Amino acid sequence: MNFELTEQQRMIQQAARDFAQKELAPHAAQWDREEHFPAEQVRMMADLGFLGINVPEKWGGAGFDMVSYVLAMEEVSAACASTGVIMSVNNSLVCWPLETYGNDDQKERFLKPLAQGKKLGAYCLSEPDAGTDAANQRTTAKRDGDHWVLNGVKNFITNGANADTLIVFAQTDPALRHKGIFAFIVETDSEGFSVMSKEKKLGIRASDTAQLAFDNVRVPADQQLGADGAGFKIAMSTLDGGRIGIASQALGIAKAALEAATAYAKQREQFGKPIGAFQAIQWKIAEMAMRYDAARLLTLRAANLKDRGEKYGEQAAMAKLFASEASNYIAEEAVQIFGGNGYSKEFPVERHFRDARITSIYEGTSEAQRMVIAAHRLR
């Protein structure tokens, strides 16, 4: 296996690092405190091609590979995990299903402006009664002439309060369970759509997470995404790729926490010498570094498989599971290395600790990832 990055991949990584350190890192703590959505910086990411990084140039994207996406996501998330998930959702959960399942008209009308960053997207699967049990959709879709009429509530929707375009999953016939689920492209200026509330969260506070309502929202029939009854398949296949995005976000958080802890261990002195000279701290750093590297390799493997057109669902679940749990471990150990300072908002590891926690919950909990991996092995 070749572990060397191509010249183009290195250039994308460096461009992402330069942008993240200049435009995101200096503001991330303030955005976190104020729950400020970084709209201006999201537009800057669009100019860099980062909102449609894998989308072909024909449809407004940058046309880069999945490995490049992982590298860019890691750098963005290391500086600001909130901005990282905004980028991840638009790429993995919105642009990808549109490119994969949309027809040319839908790609022209919806994918192109999303990939160009002229519009922002959100993925609407979760509901108050449909989390891990995603087939338990209560949002309904009823056909009325040349329209579908949507009614229901979606929960925990990233980008929901700032999105222009939604990928919405709804049930057409409860008796059919997952086979009755359809996917739709819904514009947020549609009559009957509203943002009910925004969540007050532990972490990734600069990214909005909203509850959305659909009250007799009329969606033109030509905005149905994919075939009849294919909604659940679209949702699940989309999440396979999304897990690579969240693994990359987790890597970024882990990287930032590890780098901060390492630097602190070199300069913080106790008993007349840097704390990094003590074996207790050295072993923590060693364990953190090992878990970070292992998570990075798993994530790059999944991305590489996707780039090669091979099956990657199991590997994406492994990457998401391991990277998210490694991120939580590394962030917690970073707080411990900082001691009392790690518990203070004056230092960044407190934010990394809070941001890391969500990575083992959204887009499939750690428990759900283990279910996915076991299902692949026991087939």
Backbone hydrogen bonds, N-H to C=O, Kabsch-Sander energy under -0.5 kcal/mol:
donor,donor_aa,acceptor,acceptor_aa,energy
3,F,1,M,-0.7
10,R,6,T,-2.4
11,M,7,E,-2.1
12,I,8,Q,-2.3
13,Q,9,Q,-2.5
14,Q,10,R,-2.4
15,A,11,M,-2.6
16,A,12,I,-2.5
17,R,13,Q,-2.3
18,D,14,Q,-2.8
19,F,15,A,-2.3
20,A,16,A,-2.8
21,Q,17,R,-2.6
22,K,18,D,-1.8
23,E,19,F,-3.2
24,L,19,F,-0.6
24,L,20,A,-1.5
25,A,20,A,-2.9
27,H,24,L,-1.7
28,A,24,L,-1.4
31,W,27,H,-2.7
32,D,28,A,-2.2
33,R,29,A,-2.2
34,E,30,Q,-2.6
35,E,31,W,-1.1
36,H,31,W,-1.8
37,F,35,E,-0.5
39,A,37,F,-2.3
42,V,38,P,-2.1
43,R,39,A,-1.9
44,M,40,E,-1.6
45,M,41,Q,-2.2
46,A,42,V,-1.8
47,D,43,R,-1.8
48,L,44,M,-1.3
49,G,45,M,-0.5
49,G,46,A,-1.3
50,F,45,M,-2.5
52,G,49,G,-0.7
55,V,52,G,-0.8
59,W,56,P,-1.7
60,G,57,E,-2.0
61,G,56,P,-2.0
62,A,52,G,-2.1
63,G,52,G,-0.7
63,G,55,V,-1.8
64,F,53,I,-2.7
69,Y,65,D,-1.5
70,V,66,M,-2.2
71,L,67,V,-2.3
72,A,68,S,-2.5
73,M,69,Y,-2.9
74,E,70,V,-2.4
75,E,71,L,-1.7
76,V,72,A,-2.5
77,S,73,M,-2.7
78,A,74,E,-2.0
79,A,75,E,-1.2
80,C,76,V,-2.6
84,G,80,C,-1.7
85,V,81,A,-1.9
86,I,82,S,-1.5
87,M,83,T,-2.0
88,S,84,G,-2.4
89,V,85,V,-2.5
90,N,86,I,-1.7
91,N,87,M,-2.0
92,S,88,S,-3.0
93,L,88,S,-0.7
93,L,89,V,-1.2
94,V,89,V,-0.9
95,C,90,N,-2.4
96,W,91,N,-1.7
98,L,94,V,-1.6
99,E,95,C,-2.8
100,T,96,W,-2.6
101,Y,97,P,-2.7
102,G,97,P,-0.5
102,G,98,L,-1.5
107,K,103,N,-2.4
108,E,104,D,-2.3
109,R,105,D,-2.4
110,F,106,Q,-2.8
111,L,106,Q,-1.3
112,K,107,K,-2.6
114,L,110,F,-1.4
115,A,111,L,-3.1
116,Q,112,K,-2.1
117,G,113,P,-0.5
117,G,114,L,-0.7
118,K,113,P,-1.8
119,K,113,P,-1.8
122,A,165,T,-1.7
124,C,122,A,-0.5
124,C,167,I,-3.5
125,L,123,Y,-0.8
127,E,130,A,-2.0
130,A,127,E,-1.2
134,A,132,T,-1.9
136,N,133,D,-1.8
137,Q,135,A,-1.7
140,T,151,N,-2.9
141,A,171,Q,-2.0
142,K,149,V,-1.9
144,D,147,H,-3.1
147,H,144,D,-1.2
148,W,219,V,-3.0
149,V,142,K,-2.6
150,L,148,W,-0.5
150,L,217,V,-2.8
151,N,140,T,-1.9
152,G,214,F,-2.2
154,K,212,L,-2.7
155,N,126,S,-2.1
157,I,210,A,-2.7
158,T,156,F,-0.8
159,N,208,D,-2.2
160,G,157,I,-1.7
162,N,159,N,-1.4
163,A,159,N,-1.5
164,D,120,L,-3.3
165,T,120,L,-1.9
166,L,186,V,-3.2
167,I,122,A,-2.2
168,V,166,L,-0.7
168,V,184,F,-2.8
169,F,124,C,-1.9
170,A,182,F,-2.2
171,Q,139,T,-3.5
172,T,180,G,-2.6
176,L,173,D,-2.1
177,R,174,P,-1.5
179,K,176,L,-2.0
180,G,177,R,-1.5
181,I,178,H,-1.2
182,F,170,A,-2.7
183,A,225,L,-0.6
184,F,168,V,-2.5
185,I,223,Q,-2.9
186,V,166,L,-2.6
186,V,184,F,-0.6
188,T,164,D,-2.2
190,S,187,E,-1.7
193,F,190,S,-1.7
194,S,213,A,-1.9
196,M,194,S,-0.7
196,M,211,Q,-2.4
197,S,211,Q,-1.2
199,E,209,T,-3.3
201,K,199,E,-0.7
207,S,204,I,-1.1
208,D,206,A,-0.5
210,A,157,I,-2.2
211,Q,197,S,-2.6
212,L,154,K,-2.4
212,L,210,A,-0.5
213,A,194,S,-2.9
214,F,152,G,-2.9
215,D,192,G,-2.1
215,D,213,A,-0.5
216,N,214,F,-0.7
217,V,150,L,-2.2
218,R,216,N,-0.5
219,V,148,W,-3.5
219,V,217,V,-0.6
221,A,146,D,-2.6
223,Q,220,P,-2.4
224,Q,221,A,-1.6
225,L,183,A,-2.6
226,G,101,Y,-0.6
226,G,224,Q,-0.6
230,A,227,A,-1.9
231,G,181,I,-2.1
232,F,178,H,-0.6
232,F,181,I,-0.6
234,I,230,A,-2.5
235,A,231,G,-2.7
236,M,232,F,-2.6
237,S,233,K,-2.5
238,T,234,I,-2.0
239,L,235,A,-1.8
240,D,236,M,-1.4
241,G,237,S,-1.1
242,G,238,T,-2.2
243,R,239,L,-2.0
244,I,240,D,-0.6
244,I,241,G,-0.8
245,G,241,G,-1.3
246,I,242,G,-2.3
247,A,243,R,-2.4
248,S,244,I,-2.0
249,Q,245,G,-2.0
250,A,246,I,-2.7
251,L,247,A,-2.2
252,G,248,S,-2.1
253,I,249,Q,-2.2
254,A,250,A,-2.7
255,K,251,L,-3.0
256,A,252,G,-2.4
257,A,253,I,-2.4
258,L,254,A,-2.8
259,E,255,K,-2.7
260,A,256,A,-2.2
261,A,257,A,-2.4
262,T,258,L,-2.5
263,A,259,E,-2.2
264,Y,260,A,-2.2
265,A,261,A,-2.4
266,K,262,T,-1.1
267,Q,263,A,-1.3
268,R,264,Y,-2.9
270,Q,273,K,-2.5
273,K,270,Q,-1.4
275,I,268,R,-2.9
276,G,265,A,-2.4
277,A,274,P,-2.2
278,F,275,I,-1.7
281,I,278,F,-0.7
282,Q,278,F,-2.3
283,W,279,Q,-2.7
284,K,280,A,-1.0
285,I,281,I,-2.5
286,A,282,Q,-2.5
287,E,283,W,-2.4
288,M,284,K,-2.6
289,A,285,I,-2.7
290,M,286,A,-2.4
291,R,287,E,-2.3
292,Y,288,M,-2.3
293,D,289,A,-2.4
294,A,290,M,-2.5
295,A,291,R,-2.3
296,R,292,Y,-2.3
297,L,293,D,-2.3
298,L,294,A,-2.1
299,T,295,A,-2.2
300,L,296,R,-2.6
301,R,297,L,-2.2
302,A,298,L,-2.0
303,A,299,T,-2.2
304,N,300,L,-2.6
305,L,301,R,-2.4
306,K,302,A,-2.0
307,D,303,A,-2.4
308,R,304,N,-1.8
309,G,306,K,-1.3
310,E,305,L,-2.4
316,A,312,Y,-2.8
317,A,313,G,-2.0
318,M,314,E,-2.2
319,A,315,Q,-2.5
320,K,316,A,-2.6
321,L,317,A,-2.6
322,F,318,M,-2.9
323,A,319,A,-2.6
324,S,320,K,-2.0
325,E,321,L,-2.0
326,A,322,F,-2.6
327,S,323,A,-2.4
328,N,324,S,-2.0
329,Y,325,E,-2.1
330,I,326,A,-3.1
331,A,327,S,-2.5
332,E,328,N,-2.1
333,E,329,Y,-2.5
334,A,330,I,-2.1
335,V,331,A,-2.0
336,Q,332,E,-1.8
337,I,333,E,-2.4
338,F,334,A,-2.0
339,G,335,V,-0.8
339,G,336,Q,-0.6
341,N,338,F,-1.4
342,G,339,G,-1.0
343,Y,339,G,-0.5
343,Y,340,G,-1.2
344,S,341,N,-1.4
347,F,344,S,-1.5
350,E,347,F,-0.9
351,R,348,P,-0.6
352,H,348,P,-2.1
353,F,349,V,-2.4
354,R,350,E,-1.6
355,D,351,R,-2.9
356,A,352,H,-2.5
357,R,353,F,-0.8
358,I,354,R,-0.5
358,I,355,D,-0.7
359,T,356,A,-1.2
360,S,357,R,-1.0
361,I,358,I,-2.3
362,Y,358,I,-2.3
364,G,361,I,-0.6
366,S,360,S,-1.7
369,Q,365,T,-2.2
370,R,366,S,-1.9
371,M,367,E,-1.7
372,V,368,A,-2.2
373,I,369,Q,-2.7
374,A,370,R,-2.5
375,A,371,M,-2.4
376,H,372,V,-2.0
377,R,373,I,-2.0
378,L,374,A,-2.3
379,R,376,H,-0.7
